[in-house]
Amino acid sequence: MLKEYAWLTRETDDPTPGTHAQGMRCGQMIWIAGQADLTAAGEIAHPDDPREQTRGAMRRVDDVLDELGSDATQLVKLLCFYVPDDGFDETACLASLASMLPAGARPAVTVIPVGYLSHRGMRVLIEGYAMQAADGARLSRQYAPRDNGEAWLPAPFETAVRCGKMIFVSGQLAVVDGKVAHPGDIVGQTRQVMQQIGGALAAFGATFDDVVKVNRWYVGRGSVEDFEPAALACAAHFNEPGPAATGIPLANLAREGELIRIEVVAMLGEDGERLPRRHAWPDSLWDWTTHLPYKHGVKCHDMIFLGGQVSLDKQGRAVSSGEMALQTRQAMTHIGTILRELDADYADICKLTTMYEGRCGVDELDVNRRVRSSFFDAPRLPMTDVPQPVLAYPGMIIEIDAFAVAEPD
């Protein structure tokens, strides 16, 4: 399908210059790569100043949208990774984001605290999704009503946004009457969060059967014991074959006692009818250590969602443990295998989000981005790259999410 790219032409000290676009438009969807506050030379502007970096990153989001003939009122979702400190917590992060949005912008949002980002002095990284008609007209939107547990989410952000066939649900946390529910109990919190997500979907006549992608952000230290309890509690809400899924451990979340937050994307016909979909589970791919209803790939209408791809075997054991280049190549090979089963290929990918085990600095990023980029012909797609101390399973050091668009079935 026809794609349009935004480059934000500039000189840069990026270790892999020119390997990825800053934004892409395909059909009604616009994907925006993770944006940071950069100088004209590609260095971090306002080092260690998260408020200024939020403003700078959002200005770059605006620039990407402008280059693609759009603007921030068309945003349907923002995802912000931020490094917190005593002067910049989740409330401050959301307020800074909100201050940069124009009147009429009402996106869903997920904010994720991390210990560090890929470049020294970087405190904020923001990616986004927008939707706009091919002729530039604004598409109509619907918004899920708030309940009293969502006072933490300030205007103009919405619990969930429906635009066309797409439904984006903000990252949900287990807050009831302004307090973290089930503090320290990840299973209880997961059930509470899934109840909230179910309510948001119901506002549009959707159910968990309409979910095509689920992302879990949970407190964990990279062990199976951290991963499985909440994974099973979340999975219990889905029938087989289920959506694509990604689960990323974090050192901490924003609130004391908070252990998990979950975001989903769903698709539902504009007439309210469930959309047909196809699922991919190639025999050659890996599996988790416990049975889950998720599938490696889901195609619904023209959209393809992949679960986070990793270098594991069928027993959930790391393959090429600790080897960044080899694991990246294996994950990218899996992505190609899934796409082929859904009658698509690498050229149909519109966005990659990569979580990788690494320190603050560009060394590990340089290795895995060069491998990822080698799978694409220029011009290359938007990417977001976030380092983490650990990932879900021991020895697994990279996980890659992919979104693609192909001709409707």
N, C-alpha and C positions, 0 to 999 in steps of 0.2 A: 504494500500500500504506500501511497505517496507520503513522503516525510519532508518536513521543513526543519532546519537546524538554526539554533542561535549559538554564536561563538563568543560574543563579547571580546572582540579582537583586542589583544593587549600583549605587551612583552611580559614574560614570566620567568621566574626561576624554578617553576615546577620541574621536578626531576624527569617527568615524562611529558614534555610540552607537545601540544597538538594532538594528544591521543584521545581526547573526548570533547564533545560539545557541551555547552552549558545548559542547553534546552532543546527539546524536540516537540514538534507538533505533528500529530497523525490523526486524521479524522477530527473528532470533537475533543480529543484529549491533548493536553500539553503537559509534558514532564519537565521538571526543573531540577538540574543536578544540585547536589549540596553546595550551598553558597556560603563563603566566608568573607570577612571584611579584609579586602586586599588593596594594596597600593598599586600604582600603575606599573611597578616593577614586579608585581606578583608576590610581594612580601606581606606578612600580617600587619595590617594597620591597627593602631591602638592596641598594642600587645597587652594582654591580661586586663582589658577593660571590656567586660561583657556587654554593658549597655551600649557603648559606642559600636562594638562589633555587631550587635543585633541590628542597629540602624544601618551600618554599612552592608551587612549581608542582605537585609531586606531591600536596600537600594539596588543591589545586584539582581535580586529576584524581580524587581520592577523592570530593570534593564532587559532581562531575558524575555519577560512577557512583552515588552514594547517591541523588541526585535522580531517577535513572532506575531505581531499585530494584535496584542491583547493587553490587559492591565490587571491589577490586583483585585478588582471587583469580581473577576472571573475565577478566582481561586476557590477550590472546593476542599482542599486539605493542605495543611502545613505540618511538617515534622521537624522538630528542632532538637538537636543534641546540644547540651550546654554543660559547662564545667562549673558547678556551684561553689560558692564560698559564703562566708557569714554575711556579706553584703549583697549577694545575688542568689536568691533561692528561686523556687518554681514560681512563686507569686510575682517576683520581680521580672522573671523571664517572660511570663505571659503578659505582664503589663507593658514590657518593652516591645514585644511583638505587636500587641494591640495598638500601640501608639503609632506604628508605621503603616497601619492599614487604612485605606481611604473609606469614606462613607459608602455604604452599600456592600462592603466586603464582609461576608459572614461564613468563613470556612470552618470545617472541623479542624481539630488540632491535636497533636500528640507531642508532649515535651518529655525528653528522656535525659536524666542526669548521668554524666559519665565522668570518669576520673581525669581524663585528658583527651585531646584530639590529636590529629596527625601531625600538626606543625606546632612548634614551640610558640607559646604566646597566644595560640588560638583558643578561644573560650566558647565560641558559638558557631554552629554549622546548621544551615536551614535548607531543606528541600521542600518542593511544593508540587501540587497537581492543580491544574486549571481545566475548565471545560468551556468551550465556545463553539457556536455554530460555524460551519465552513465559510459562510458569508460574513462572519464577524459579528453577527447578532448575538445578544445575550440569551442563553438558554434559561428557561424557567427553573426555579429551585423550590424545594420544600424543606422544612426544618422540623426535626423532632422536638416536641415540647420538653421543657426541662422539668425535673422534679426537685424536691428540696434537698436531695443529696448532691446536687451539682453546683452548689454555690461556689465551689472552688474554681469553676470554669467561667471566667469573666466574659462579658460582651466585648467584642462582637463575635466571639467564638461560639460555635454551635455544637450540641451533643452529637448530632448526626445531620448530614446534608444529603438530600436526594437531588440528582440532576440527570435528566434523561433516564437511562437504564441503570445508572450507577448510584450506589448508596455508600457513603463514607461515614464511619462511626469513629468519633474521637477516641483516643486512648482512655479507657475507663479504669478507674481505681475504686476500691471498695470503701467509699465514703458514705456514711449514713448519718443524717442530722449533723453534718459538719465534722464528724469524727471518723477516723479509720475504723472500719468494722473488723472484727476478728483479728486484732493486732497479733502479729507473730504466727498466724495460722494461714498458711498459703493455700490450703485446700478450701477453707471457709471463705477466704477472700476471692478465690477463683470462682466459686459458686455465686457469690454476691455480684461480682463483675459480670458474669455471664447472664445473670438475671437482668442487670441494667442494659446490657447489649440487646437481649431479647426484647425488652421494652422499647428500645430505640428503633429496632427493626419493625416492630409491630405498628409503630406510628405510620409507617408507609405500606402496611399490609404485607410485610415480608416476615420470614421466619429464618431459623438457622439453616434450613435447607437451601436458602437463597445465597448464603455466604460463599464467596469464591476464594477469599484469602483471609487468614487469621494470623496476627503477629502477637506473640506473647513476650513481654519483657519482665523478667523475674529475678529476684535476688538469689544468686547461686554462686558457687565456687568451682564450677566446671566438673561436677560429678553426676553420675547417673541418679544418685539418691536425691540430688537437688532437682533434677529434671523431671523425674517420673510422676511424683504425686500430683503436681499441678497440671502436668500434661494430660494425665488421665481424667482429672476433674473437668478440664476444659473439653476434652474429646468426648465426654459422655453426652454432650449437647448436640452431637452431630451424628447423622445416619451415614452409613457407607453406601456409595463412595462419597467421601466428604471433601472439604475444600483443600486447597494448598495451604501449608502452614510453615511458620518459622518461629523458633524459640531462642531467645538470646538472654544469657545470664548477665546480670549487672552486680556491681559491688554493693550498691544501695539504691533505693528509690527516695522520693522527695520527702515523704512523711515518716515520722517515727512509727514503727510497726508495720509499715506498708511493704508488702512482699511481691506484688504482681500488678501489672496493668496490661490490658489487652485492647487491641484495635482490630477492626474487621472492615473488609470491603464486601459488599453484596451486590447482586445484580437482579433486577426484576423488570419485567416488561412494563412499558409505560401504560398499558391497559390493565396492569395489575396481575397479569398471568405469569406463571413461572416460566422462565426461559430454559429451553433445553440446553444441555451441556454435555461435553465429553471429558473423560478423565484419562490420565496417562499414568501407568505404573509399569515401566519397562522392566522386563525380567532381569536385565543386567545390572540394575541399580541397587543401592543400599537400602537398609531398613533400620528402624529404631530398635532399642533393646526391649521394648514392649510393644504390643500391638496397638496401633492407633488407626482411626478411620480415614486419616488424611491421604491424599494422593499427591504424587510428585508434580503433576500438572493438571490444570483445569482450563478448558476452553468454553467460554460462554459468549454466544453471538460472535463478535469479532475480537474479543479480549482473551488473552492467555495469561494466566497467573501460574507461576512456579513456586513451589515451596523452596525454602533455602537449601541450596545444593552444597554438598560437603564431600569429603573424601573418607567415607566409611564403607565397611563391608555389610553383608546381610545380617550380621550379629551386632551391629552398632559399634564395631571396633575401628579405630582410626587406621587408615591405609596411608603409608608414607608418613608416619607420625612425625610431626615437627618440621616437615619439609615444605616450606612455603610454596616454592615454584611447582613442585610435583602435586601438591594438594590443590593448588589453584587450577592447574591444567586438568586434573581429574574432575573438579567441580564444573568447570566450563564444558568438558566433554559430556558430563551428565546432562547439562542444560541442552546441548545439541541433540542428545538422544531423546529427551522428553519432547522437544519441539518437533522433531521428525515424526514422532508418534501422533502428534496433533497436526500433521501436514503443514508445518512451518519450519523455519530455520533461523540461523543467527541474524540474518538480514531483517527479520521481523521484530527483533528486540528493540524496545523503545527506552528502557531504563534498567540499570543495574544498581543495586545497593549491596555493598560488600562490608561485612563485619569480619575483622581479622584479628588474630592474637598478635599483639605487638606493643611496643613502647611508643611514647610520644617522640616523633621523629619520622623521617621519610624513608628509612631504609626498607622496612618490611612493605610499606606502601609501594615503593618503587618496584620491588620484585613482583608483587602480585598484580599490580596494574599493568605492567609490561606484558605479563602472560595473558591477562584478560584481553588487552587491546589487540593481541596478535590474532584473535579469533574473528576480527571484524575488518572489513574494507573501509577505507575513509569515504565519507565522513563518519566518525564514530559517535556513539550514543552518549547521553548524559549518564554520569556515574556519581554515586555518593559513597564515600569510604570512611569507615569509623573503626579505629583500633579499640581493642578491649584487652583486659588482662588475661581472660580465659574465655573459651566458648563452651558449648553445652557438654561435650564429652572429652575425656582425657585424650590428649594427642591430636585432637581436631583443632586446626588453627585458622580455618577460613570457612565462611558461609556466605553464599552469593544468592541474592534474590533477583529474579528477572521478571519483567513485564513485557509482553509482546502484543502486537496487533496484527491480525491476518484477515483475509477475506472471510466474511461470515459463512458458517456452515449452511 
